[in-house]
Amino acid sequence: MPQMAPLNWLSLLFFFITIFLLINSMNFYCLLHKSNSKTFKKNKISSNWKWL
């Protein structure tokens, strides 16, 4: 029935928007890369003897 087409399109739009938001939230919150700032030791840049 063509009268039911807008309802079907709206339900599909709602479904795809929720799936899109779910995947994006999972990507943002579950796959956060933890920084290695605690394990990474910054080497102190020593001055070069040629420039002293």
All heavy atoms as TSV, in Angstrom:
chain	resi	resn	atom	element	x	y	z
A	1	MET	N	N	0.834	-1.180	0.000
A	1	MET	CA	C	0.000	0.000	0.000
A	1	MET	C	C	0.885	1.252	0.000
A	1	MET	O	O	1.742	1.394	0.877
A	1	MET	CB	C	-0.913	0.011	1.225
A	1	MET	CG	C	-1.905	-1.122	1.228
A	1	MET	SD	S	-2.941	-1.129	2.694
A	1	MET	CE	C	-3.847	0.354	2.473
A	2	PRO	N	N	0.716	2.146	-0.921
A	2	PRO	CA	C	1.567	3.334	-0.984
A	2	PRO	C	C	1.354	4.298	0.185
A	2	PRO	O	O	2.197	5.127	0.468
A	2	PRO	CB	C	1.180	3.992	-2.296
A	2	PRO	CG	C	0.068	3.232	-2.872
A	2	PRO	CD	C	-0.174	2.035	-2.040
A	3	GLN	N	N	0.222	4.203	0.866
A	3	GLN	CA	C	-0.026	5.104	1.984
A	3	GLN	C	C	0.916	4.825	3.165
A	3	GLN	O	O	1.140	5.687	3.999
A	3	GLN	CB	C	-1.481	4.989	2.473
A	3	GLN	CG	C	-2.497	5.528	1.485
A	3	GLN	CD	C	-2.890	4.478	0.447
A	3	GLN	OE1	O	-2.450	3.338	0.519
A	3	GLN	NE2	N	-3.705	4.870	-0.525
A	4	MET	N	N	1.438	3.604	3.242
A	4	MET	CA	C	2.308	3.238	4.347
A	4	MET	C	C	3.777	3.534	4.057
A	4	MET	O	O	4.624	3.337	4.913
A	4	MET	CB	C	2.148	1.746	4.665
A	4	MET	CG	C	0.801	1.384	5.241
A	4	MET	SD	S	0.442	2.248	6.767
A	4	MET	CE	C	1.585	1.432	7.849
A	5	ALA	N	N	4.097	4.004	2.874
A	5	ALA	CA	C	5.491	4.228	2.504
A	5	ALA	C	C	6.184	5.261	3.391
A	5	ALA	O	O	7.327	5.032	3.793
A	5	ALA	CB	C	5.589	4.616	1.038
A	6	PRO	N	N	5.572	6.418	3.727
A	6	PRO	CA	C	6.292	7.371	4.598
A	6	PRO	C	C	6.627	6.792	5.964
A	6	PRO	O	O	7.698	7.068	6.507
A	6	PRO	CB	C	5.329	8.544	4.719
A	6	PRO	CG	C	4.488	8.469	3.511
A	6	PRO	CD	C	4.345	7.005	3.213
A	7	LEU	N	N	5.745	5.974	6.511
A	7	LEU	CA	C	6.036	5.365	7.809
A	7	LEU	C	C	7.222	4.410	7.695
A	7	LEU	O	O	8.091	4.375	8.571
A	7	LEU	CB	C	4.798	4.634	8.335
A	7	LEU	CG	C	4.917	3.995	9.712
A	7	LEU	CD1	C	5.220	5.056	10.750
A	7	LEU	CD2	C	3.648	3.266	10.059
A	8	ASN	N	N	7.294	3.656	6.617
A	8	ASN	CA	C	8.418	2.749	6.424
A	8	ASN	C	C	9.721	3.527	6.243
A	8	ASN	O	O	10.766	3.119	6.765
A	8	ASN	CB	C	8.176	1.854	5.217
A	8	ASN	CG	C	7.081	0.839	5.480
A	8	ASN	OD1	O	6.815	0.502	6.634
A	8	ASN	ND2	N	6.444	0.378	4.427
A	9	TRP	N	N	9.678	4.618	5.495
A	9	TRP	CA	C	10.890	5.416	5.302
A	9	TRP	C	C	11.345	6.042	6.609
A	9	TRP	O	O	12.545	6.099	6.900
A	9	TRP	CB	C	10.671	6.507	4.253
A	9	TRP	CG	C	10.658	5.981	2.857
A	9	TRP	CD1	C	9.600	5.929	2.024
A	9	TRP	CD2	C	11.764	5.420	2.143
A	9	TRP	NE1	N	9.964	5.382	0.823
A	9	TRP	CE2	C	11.294	5.054	0.865
A	9	TRP	CE3	C	13.101	5.192	2.448
A	9	TRP	CZ2	C	12.112	4.472	-0.090
A	9	TRP	CZ3	C	13.919	4.611	1.503
A	9	TRP	CH2	C	13.422	4.258	0.258
A	10	LEU	N	N	10.407	6.482	7.409
A	10	LEU	CA	C	10.789	7.072	8.692
A	10	LEU	C	C	11.371	6.025	9.640
A	10	LEU	O	O	12.327	6.303	10.367
A	10	LEU	CB	C	9.591	7.757	9.344
A	10	LEU	CG	C	9.199	9.103	8.734
A	10	LEU	CD1	C	7.920	9.623	9.393
A	10	LEU	CD2	C	10.328	10.085	8.915
A	11	SER	N	N	10.797	4.837	9.627
A	11	SER	CA	C	11.349	3.793	10.500
A	11	SER	C	C	12.744	3.372	10.030
A	11	SER	O	O	13.630	3.130	10.855
A	11	SER	CB	C	10.406	2.594	10.551
A	11	SER	OG	O	10.290	2.014	9.277
A	12	LEU	N	N	12.965	3.308	8.715
A	12	LEU	CA	C	14.296	2.987	8.211
A	12	LEU	C	C	15.295	4.093	8.545
A	12	LEU	O	O	16.437	3.807	8.912
A	12	LEU	CB	C	14.262	2.779	6.691
A	12	LEU	CG	C	13.770	1.420	6.218
A	12	LEU	CD1	C	13.657	1.421	4.704
A	12	LEU	CD2	C	14.731	0.343	6.671
A	13	LEU	N	N	14.873	5.332	8.418
A	13	LEU	CA	C	15.745	6.454	8.760
A	13	LEU	C	C	16.111	6.409	10.236
A	13	LEU	O	O	17.284	6.568	10.589
A	13	LEU	CB	C	15.056	7.774	8.426
A	13	LEU	CG	C	15.836	9.032	8.756
A	13	LEU	CD1	C	17.060	9.158	7.878
A	13	LEU	CD2	C	14.950	10.248	8.625
A	14	PHE	N	N	15.142	6.169	11.090
A	14	PHE	CA	C	15.408	6.073	12.523
A	14	PHE	C	C	16.349	4.913	12.831
A	14	PHE	O	O	17.281	5.033	13.630
A	14	PHE	CB	C	14.084	5.912	13.288
A	14	PHE	CG	C	14.266	5.818	14.760
A	14	PHE	CD1	C	14.636	6.931	15.492
A	14	PHE	CD2	C	14.063	4.617	15.418
A	14	PHE	CE1	C	14.813	6.845	16.867
A	14	PHE	CE2	C	14.243	4.520	16.785
A	14	PHE	CZ	C	14.615	5.637	17.506
A	15	PHE	N	N	16.138	3.789	12.182
A	15	PHE	CA	C	16.981	2.617	12.385
A	15	PHE	C	C	18.425	2.903	11.972
A	15	PHE	O	O	19.366	2.603	12.710
A	15	PHE	CB	C	16.410	1.435	11.598
A	15	PHE	CG	C	17.243	0.201	11.672
A	15	PHE	CD1	C	17.294	-0.539	12.840
A	15	PHE	CD2	C	17.973	-0.216	10.582
A	15	PHE	CE1	C	18.059	-1.679	12.913
A	15	PHE	CE2	C	18.742	-1.352	10.644
A	15	PHE	CZ	C	18.794	-2.088	11.811
A	16	PHE	N	N	18.631	3.506	10.810
A	16	PHE	CA	C	19.987	3.763	10.339
A	16	PHE	C	C	20.681	4.841	11.163
A	16	PHE	O	O	21.887	4.763	11.397
A	16	PHE	CB	C	19.982	4.142	8.862
A	16	PHE	CG	C	19.760	2.965	7.956
A	16	PHE	CD1	C	18.750	2.994	7.021
A	16	PHE	CD2	C	20.551	1.827	8.046
A	16	PHE	CE1	C	18.532	1.907	6.184
A	16	PHE	CE2	C	20.350	0.749	7.222
A	16	PHE	CZ	C	19.335	0.784	6.291
A	17	ILE	N	N	19.930	5.814	11.633
A	17	ILE	CA	C	20.540	6.841	12.489
A	17	ILE	C	C	20.980	6.229	13.812
A	17	ILE	O	O	22.069	6.531	14.314
A	17	ILE	CB	C	19.569	8.019	12.695
A	17	ILE	CG1	C	19.474	8.827	11.411
A	17	ILE	CG2	C	20.012	8.907	13.847
A	17	ILE	CD1	C	18.446	9.926	11.453
A	18	THR	N	N	20.166	5.359	14.392
A	18	THR	CA	C	20.562	4.733	15.658
A	18	THR	C	C	21.763	3.816	15.465
A	18	THR	O	O	22.664	3.790	16.302
A	18	THR	CB	C	19.401	3.954	16.283
A	18	THR	OG1	O	18.870	3.044	15.315
A	18	THR	CG2	C	18.322	4.880	16.769
A	19	ILE	N	N	21.799	3.075	14.364
A	19	ILE	CA	C	22.956	2.220	14.097
A	19	ILE	C	C	24.209	3.071	13.901
A	19	ILE	O	O	25.285	2.736	14.406
A	19	ILE	CB	C	22.693	1.323	12.864
A	19	ILE	CG1	C	21.577	0.330	13.161
A	19	ILE	CG2	C	23.950	0.593	12.430
A	19	ILE	CD1	C	21.907	-0.665	14.238
A	20	PHE	N	N	24.073	4.178	13.177
A	20	PHE	CA	C	25.201	5.076	12.953
A	20	PHE	C	C	25.729	5.642	14.269
A	20	PHE	O	O	26.939	5.646	14.519
A	20	PHE	CB	C	24.754	6.211	12.020
A	20	PHE	CG	C	25.805	7.235	11.744
A	20	PHE	CD1	C	26.863	6.946	10.904
A	20	PHE	CD2	C	25.727	8.488	12.318
A	20	PHE	CE1	C	27.832	7.889	10.645
A	20	PHE	CE2	C	26.692	9.440	12.066
A	20	PHE	CZ	C	27.749	9.142	11.222
A	21	LEU	N	N	24.830	6.099	15.136
A	21	LEU	CA	C	25.255	6.642	16.422
A	21	LEU	C	C	25.848	5.558	17.322
A	21	LEU	O	O	26.807	5.810	18.061
A	21	LEU	CB	C	24.086	7.327	17.119
A	21	LEU	CG	C	23.596	8.607	16.453
A	21	LEU	CD1	C	22.350	9.119	17.167
A	21	LEU	CD2	C	24.681	9.647	16.440
A	22	LEU	N	N	25.313	4.373	17.274
A	22	LEU	CA	C	25.841	3.278	18.082
A	22	LEU	C	C	27.261	2.912	17.659
A	22	LEU	O	O	28.155	2.751	18.501
A	22	LEU	CB	C	24.926	2.060	17.959
A	22	LEU	CG	C	25.338	0.816	18.724
A	22	LEU	CD1	C	25.192	1.068	20.218
A	22	LEU	CD2	C	24.497	-0.356	18.300
A	23	ILE	N	N	27.486	2.802	16.361
A	23	ILE	CA	C	28.825	2.452	15.869
A	23	ILE	C	C	29.819	3.560	16.187
A	23	ILE	O	O	30.953	3.295	16.602
A	23	ILE	CB	C	28.765	2.151	14.360
A	23	ILE	CG1	C	28.029	0.834	14.129
A	23	ILE	CG2	C	30.154	2.084	13.754
A	23	ILE	CD1	C	27.762	0.525	12.690
A	24	ASN	N	N	29.398	4.815	16.034
A	24	ASN	CA	C	30.311	5.920	16.338
A	24	ASN	C	C	30.628	6.004	17.817
A	24	ASN	O	O	31.766	6.286	18.194
A	24	ASN	CB	C	29.728	7.243	15.847
A	24	ASN	CG	C	29.881	7.395	14.365
A	24	ASN	OD1	O	30.760	6.804	13.765
A	24	ASN	ND2	N	29.017	8.176	13.776
A	25	SER	N	N	29.643	5.763	18.666
A	25	SER	CA	C	29.917	5.803	20.101
A	25	SER	C	C	30.814	4.644	20.524
A	25	SER	O	O	31.690	4.810	21.373
A	25	SER	CB	C	28.616	5.801	20.890
A	25	SER	OG	O	27.918	4.604	20.670
A	26	MET	N	N	30.613	3.480	19.938
A	26	MET	CA	C	31.499	2.352	20.240
A	26	MET	C	C	32.918	2.657	19.774
A	26	MET	O	O	33.894	2.326	20.458
A	26	MET	CB	C	30.992	1.073	19.573
A	26	MET	CG	C	29.798	0.473	20.257
A	26	MET	SD	S	29.147	-0.938	19.382
A	26	MET	CE	C	30.576	-1.982	19.269
A	27	ASN	N	N	33.047	3.268	18.624
A	27	ASN	CA	C	34.365	3.611	18.110
A	27	ASN	C	C	35.043	4.644	18.996
A	27	ASN	O	O	36.243	4.578	19.231
A	27	ASN	CB	C	34.238	4.149	16.680
A	27	ASN	CG	C	35.573	4.313	16.016
A	27	ASN	OD1	O	36.542	3.703	16.403
A	27	ASN	ND2	N	35.614	5.162	15.022
A	28	PHE	N	N	34.292	5.594	19.501
A	28	PHE	CA	C	34.885	6.658	20.322
A	28	PHE	C	C	35.224	6.173	21.724
A	28	PHE	O	O	36.301	6.454	22.238
A	28	PHE	CB	C	33.933	7.848	20.398
A	28	PHE	CG	C	34.509	9.012	21.126
A	28	PHE	CD1	C	35.490	9.788	20.543
A	28	PHE	CD2	C	34.080	9.319	22.399
A	28	PHE	CE1	C	36.030	10.860	21.214
A	28	PHE	CE2	C	34.616	10.392	23.082
A	28	PHE	CZ	C	35.590	11.164	22.488
A	29	TYR	N	N	34.323	5.433	22.361
A	29	TYR	CA	C	34.519	5.069	23.763
A	29	TYR	C	C	35.250	3.741	23.964
A	29	TYR	O	O	35.979	3.580	24.928
A	29	TYR	CB	C	33.181	5.020	24.497
A	29	TYR	CG	C	32.574	6.390	24.676
A	29	TYR	CD1	C	31.418	6.754	24.002
A	29	TYR	CD2	C	33.167	7.323	25.504
A	29	TYR	CE1	C	30.862	8.011	24.165
A	29	TYR	CE2	C	32.629	8.583	25.675
A	29	TYR	CZ	C	31.467	8.916	24.995
A	29	TYR	OH	O	30.939	10.154	25.158
A	30	CYS	N	N	35.062	2.798	23.097
A	30	CYS	CA	C	35.655	1.479	23.325
A	30	CYS	C	C	37.040	1.336	22.709
A	30	CYS	O	O	37.827	0.519	23.167
A	30	CYS	CB	C	34.749	0.390	22.765
A	30	CYS	SG	S	33.153	0.331	23.588
A	31	LEU	N	N	37.330	2.103	21.684
A	31	LEU	CA	C	38.608	1.946	21.011
A	31	LEU	C	C	39.538	3.116	21.266
A	31	LEU	O	O	40.318	3.496	20.409
A	31	LEU	CB	C	38.378	1.803	19.492
A	31	LEU	CG	C	37.519	0.612	19.078
A	31	LEU	CD1	C	37.306	0.621	17.583
A	31	LEU	CD2	C	38.162	-0.684	19.504
A	32	LEU	N	N	39.457	3.683	22.472
A	32	LEU	CA	C	40.343	4.793	22.803
A	32	LEU	C	C	41.769	4.261	22.948
A	32	LEU	O	O	42.012	3.280	23.641
A	32	LEU	CB	C	39.917	5.458	24.111
A	32	LEU	CG	C	38.693	6.350	24.050
A	32	LEU	CD1	C	38.357	6.856	25.443
A	32	LEU	CD2	C	38.942	7.523	23.125
A	33	HIS	N	N	42.685	4.926	22.294
A	33	HIS	CA	C	44.078	4.523	22.397
A	33	HIS	C	C	44.673	5.167	23.637
A	33	HIS	O	O	44.634	6.378	23.797
A	33	HIS	CB	C	44.849	4.965	21.153
A	33	HIS	CG	C	44.316	4.359	19.907
A	33	HIS	ND1	N	44.458	3.022	19.612
A	33	HIS	CD2	C	43.626	4.887	18.891
A	33	HIS	CE1	C	43.889	2.770	18.467
A	33	HIS	NE2	N	43.368	3.893	17.995
A	34	LYS	N	N	45.225	4.344	24.482
A	34	LYS	CA	C	45.808	4.859	25.712
A	34	LYS	C	C	47.192	5.425	25.405
A	34	LYS	O	O	47.988	4.810	24.720
A	34	LYS	CB	C	45.907	3.751	26.752
A	34	LYS	CG	C	44.547	3.247	27.181
A	34	LYS	CD	C	44.641	2.123	28.171
A	34	LYS	CE	C	43.236	1.656	28.514
A	34	LYS	NZ	N	43.257	0.490	29.391
A	35	SER	N	N	47.451	6.591	25.945
A	35	SER	CA	C	48.726	7.234	25.673
A	35	SER	C	C	49.837	6.546	26.461
A	35	SER	O	O	49.634	6.050	27.565
A	35	SER	CB	C	48.665	8.712	26.026
A	35	SER	OG	O	48.440	8.845	27.408
A	36	ASN	N	N	51.003	6.561	25.892
A	36	ASN	CA	C	52.154	5.930	26.530
A	36	ASN	C	C	53.029	6.977	27.214
A	36	ASN	O	O	54.240	6.818	27.273
A	36	ASN	CB	C	52.978	5.175	25.480
A	36	ASN	CG	C	52.167	4.078	24.836
A	36	ASN	OD1	O	51.111	3.725	25.318
A	36	ASN	ND2	N	52.674	3.521	23.755
A	37	SER	N	N	52.423	8.018	27.740
A	37	SER	CA	C	53.217	9.091	28.319
A	37	SER	C	C	53.939	8.637	29.583
A	37	SER	O	O	55.011	9.146	29.900
A	37	SER	CB	C	52.337	10.293	28.632
A	37	SER	OG	O	51.343	9.928	29.562
A	38	LYS	N	N	53.406	7.692	30.313
A	38	LYS	CA	C	54.065	7.224	31.531
A	38	LYS	C	C	55.252	6.329	31.200
A	38	LYS	O	O	56.262	6.353	31.876
A	38	LYS	CB	C	53.073	6.466	32.409
A	38	LYS	CG	C	52.014	7.350	33.005
A	38	LYS	CD	C	51.072	6.572	33.882
A	38	LYS	CE	C	49.996	7.510	34.424
A	38	LYS	NZ	N	48.990	6.800	35.204
A	39	THR	N	N	55.129	5.524	30.150
A	39	THR	CA	C	56.214	4.613	29.818
A	39	THR	C	C	57.240	5.271	28.910
A	39	THR	O	O	58.381	4.846	28.877
A	39	THR	CB	C	55.663	3.360	29.115
A	39	THR	OG1	O	54.981	3.764	27.922
A	39	THR	CG2	C	54.698	2.613	30.008
A	40	PHE	N	N	56.852	6.308	28.199
A	40	PHE	CA	C	57.775	6.985	27.287
A	40	PHE	C	C	58.631	7.962	28.068
A	40	PHE	O	O	58.130	8.869	28.715
A	40	PHE	CB	C	56.993	7.713	26.191
A	40	PHE	CG	C	57.874	8.442	25.223
A	40	PHE	CD1	C	58.637	7.731	24.321
A	40	PHE	CD2	C	57.939	9.818	25.227
A	40	PHE	CE1	C	59.451	8.391	23.423
A	40	PHE	CE2	C	58.748	10.483	24.344
A	40	PHE	CZ	C	59.508	9.770	23.433
A	41	LYS	N	N	59.923	7.759	28.017
A	41	LYS	CA	C	60.835	8.662	28.709
A	41	LYS	C	C	61.398	9.637	27.688
A	41	LYS	O	O	61.967	9.233	26.683
A	41	LYS	CB	C	61.970	7.883	29.358
A	41	LYS	CG	C	61.512	6.999	30.485
A	41	LYS	CD	C	62.671	6.268	31.114
A	41	LYS	CE	C	62.181	5.385	32.224
A	41	LYS	NZ	N	63.263	4.615	32.830
A	42	LYS	N	N	61.214	10.893	27.982
A	42	LYS	CA	C	61.754	11.916	27.091
A	42	LYS	C	C	63.249	12.036	27.320
A	42	LYS	O	O	63.697	12.248	28.440
A	42	LYS	CB	C	61.088	13.263	27.364
A	42	LYS	CG	C	60.167	13.698	26.306
A	42	LYS	CD	C	59.694	15.099	26.585
A	42	LYS	CE	C	58.837	15.565	25.446
A	42	LYS	NZ	N	58.292	16.876	25.687
A	43	ASN	N	N	63.984	11.891	26.261
A	43	ASN	CA	C	65.428	12.063	26.374
A	43	ASN	C	C	65.748	13.556	26.415
A	43	ASN	O	O	65.234	14.334	25.627
A	43	ASN	CB	C	66.143	11.421	25.186
A	43	ASN	CG	C	66.002	9.919	25.194
A	43	ASN	OD1	O	65.812	9.336	26.244
A	43	ASN	ND2	N	66.096	9.302	24.039
A	44	LYS	N	N	66.582	13.898	27.348
A	44	LYS	CA	C	66.992	15.288	27.442
A	44	LYS	C	C	67.923	15.587	26.277
A	44	LYS	O	O	68.896	14.872	26.052
A	44	LYS	CB	C	67.695	15.538	28.773
A	44	LYS	CG	C	68.059	16.970	28.985
A	44	LYS	CD	C	68.725	17.166	30.334
A	44	LYS	CE	C	69.102	18.622	30.475
A	44	LYS	NZ	N	69.824	18.830	31.731
A	45	ILE	N	N	67.611	16.628	25.571
A	45	ILE	CA	C	68.428	16.984	24.421
A	45	ILE	C	C	69.713	17.622	24.938
A	45	ILE	O	O	69.691	18.692	25.548
A	45	ILE	CB	C	67.677	17.945	23.483
A	45	ILE	CG1	C	66.420	17.262	22.954
A	45	ILE	CG2	C	68.581	18.385	22.344
A	45	ILE	CD1	C	65.534	18.169	22.139
A	46	SER	N	N	70.791	16.922	24.721
A	46	SER	CA	C	72.069	17.459	25.178
A	46	SER	C	C	72.607	18.417	24.131
A	46	SER	O	O	72.394	18.244	22.930
A	46	SER	CB	C	73.067	16.333	25.437
A	46	SER	OG	O	73.282	15.631	24.229
A	47	SER	N	N	73.302	19.395	24.597
A	47	SER	CA	C	73.866	20.366	23.656
A	47	SER	C	C	75.015	19.712	22.905
A	47	SER	O	O	75.802	18.936	23.452
A	47	SER	CB	C	74.322	21.608	24.389
A	47	SER	OG	O	75.281	21.245	25.354
A	48	ASN	N	N	75.114	20.064	21.676
A	48	ASN	CA	C	76.143	19.510	20.828
A	48	ASN	C	C	77.481	20.198	21.132
A	48	ASN	O	O	77.532	21.408	21.281
A	48	ASN	CB	C	75.745	19.724	19.368
A	48	ASN	CG	C	76.530	18.839	18.440
A	48	ASN	OD1	O	77.556	18.300	18.820
A	48	ASN	ND2	N	76.044	18.706	17.228
A	49	TRP	N	N	78.560	19.449	21.187
A	49	TRP	CA	C	79.848	20.005	21.539
A	49	TRP	C	C	80.349	20.982	20.476
A	49	TRP	O	O	81.171	21.853	20.755
A	49	TRP	CB	C	80.859	18.895	21.780
A	49	TRP	CG	C	81.124	18.050	20.561
A	49	TRP	CD1	C	80.482	16.939	20.190
A	49	TRP	CD2	C	82.136	18.283	19.569
A	49	TRP	NE1	N	80.986	16.432	19.027
A	49	TRP	CE2	C	82.007	17.238	18.625
A	49	TRP	CE3	C	83.129	19.258	19.386
A	49	TRP	CZ2	C	82.840	17.153	17.500
A	49	TRP	CZ3	C	83.936	19.147	18.271
A	49	TRP	CH2	C	83.804	18.120	17.338
A	50	LYS	N	N	79.861	20.835	19.256
A	50	LYS	CA	C	80.326	21.713	18.182
A	50	LYS	C	C	79.806	23.138	18.355
A	50	LYS	O	O	80.407	24.067	17.831
A	50	LYS	CB	C	79.858	21.181	16.827
A	50	LYS	CG	C	80.439	19.848	16.456
A	50	LYS	CD	C	79.869	19.353	15.152
A	50	LYS	CE	C	80.296	17.942	14.867
A	50	LYS	NZ	N	79.651	17.388	13.683
A	51	TRP	N	N	78.670	23.275	19.052
A	51	TRP	CA	C	78.060	24.585	19.166
A	51	TRP	C	C	78.379	25.282	20.476
A	51	TRP	O	O	77.847	26.337	20.767
A	51	TRP	CB	C	76.553	24.457	18.997
A	51	TRP	CG	C	76.173	23.922	17.660
A	51	TRP	CD1	C	75.778	22.662	17.393
A	51	TRP	CD2	C	76.202	24.620	16.431
A	51	TRP	NE1	N	75.542	22.524	16.059
A	51	TRP	CE2	C	75.786	23.716	15.426
A	51	TRP	CE3	C	76.530	25.935	16.044
A	51	TRP	CZ2	C	75.701	24.063	14.102
A	51	TRP	CZ3	C	76.430	26.274	14.722
A	51	TRP	CH2	C	76.026	25.349	13.760
A	52	LEU	N	N	79.253	24.691	21.279
A	52	LEU	CA	C	79.569	25.322	22.577
A	52	LEU	C	C	80.660	26.321	22.479
A	52	LEU	O	O	81.545	26.425	21.851
A	52	LEU	CB	C	79.942	24.254	23.605
A	52	LEU	CG	C	78.767	23.424	24.098
A	52	LEU	CD1	C	79.261	22.365	25.050
A	52	LEU	CD2	C	77.756	24.318	24.774
